[in-house]
Amino acid sequence: MKFRLMGLLCAAALVAGCASAAVKDSPINPEAKNYTEALQSAATSCKVDADCTSVKKGCCLCNGYAPVNKDAAAALKPLWEKECSMAACTLQMCYVEINTSCQNGVCVGTPKPMEDYMAY
């Protein structure tokens, strides 16, 4: 009986340890209450430019974009889709897109040049 109890306790500790490691390694705060809070906690670490991308800061186009690493972007996507699927936004052109790059191990964003918006 004691052997079974010890085995169960060890298994529970192992599962709890794995779960806390998964939460610790998450590219966003898994306990964030909404998209904005999750975005504020999003990982921005990188090694090369290809590690970085941008995500919308909010539901509407004119809210702009934020630079994050690709893992954080993937984790944020379902939150954005859930929160913003029925958002009411005005249709207007906003010049808020960014180019992302990795600088000193952190994803950063710089405004896209105006000529990138022009259709020729």
N, C-alpha and C positions, 0 to 999 in steps of 0.2 A: 504494500500500500504506500509506504513512504517513497519507494522507488518510482512509482507512477506519479505521485505528487511532485517529486523533484523533476521528473521528466516534463511534466506539464508546465511547471514554473520556468524551466529553462527554455522551453519552446515559446512561451509567452514573452519572455525577456528578449529572445532572438527576434521575434516578430515586431515587438515594440522598438527595438533598436533599428531594424530595417526601415520601419515606417518613419522614425524620426530622421534617419539619414536621407530618406527620399524627400521629406519636407525641407530639410536643410539644403539639399542640392537642387531644389525647385528653382527655376529661373524667375518665378514671381512668388509673392506671398500667397500661399494657398488659402489663407484665412482672410484674404481681402474681401471687404463687404461689397465692392462694386468695381467696375472697370477702371475708374480713375485711381482708386486706391491700389489696384493691382499694377497699373502702369507706373505709379510712383515707386513701386518696389521692384520693377523689372530689371533684370540683369543687363548690364551694358558692357561686360567684359568681352575682349576679343583678342585675337592674335594677328589676324589679317583683315583687310577690307571686306572680304567675302563673308566674314562672320557677322557683319552688321547689316541691318535693314531698318526700315522705318515703319511705324504703326500710327494710326490715327489717334490723336489726343482725346477725341470725343466722338460723338455720333455724327456730327455735321462736318462737312468738308472744310469749312472755314475755321474750325478749331485748330487746324494745323497737324503736324506730324512730330513724332518724337523718335530719336534714334535708340534702338535696342539691339541686343544680339538676337540671332535667328531663333534660338531656343525659346527666348522670352516671347518673341512674336508669335510662335506657334502656340504657346500656352495662353496668350492673350486673346487669340482669335475667337475661341468659343465664347469667351466672356463678352467680347465686343458684339458678336452676332446675337447673343441672348439679350443684351441690354439695348442694342441699337436697332434691332430688326424693325421696329415700328416707330422709330423716332421721327418726329416731324421737323424737317429742315427746309429752309428756303433754297431754291435753285439759283445759284449765283456762281460766278467764277471767282475763285480765290487763289491767290498766288502764295500758297503756303507749303508747297512740297519741298522736300529737302533731299540732298545727296548725303549718303552716309559713308563714313570711312572709320578706320581703326587708327586712333592716335594715342600713343603711350598706353596701349592695352585697354582703351575705353572707346566704345562706339560714340561718335559725335556726328552731329548733323549740321550742314551748312545750307543756306537757302539756295534753291535751284536758280541758275541764271535765267533771266527773263526770256532769252532766246530759246530756251528749252520748252517754253510754253507755246511758241509760235508754230503754226502749221503752214508749211510752204507748199 
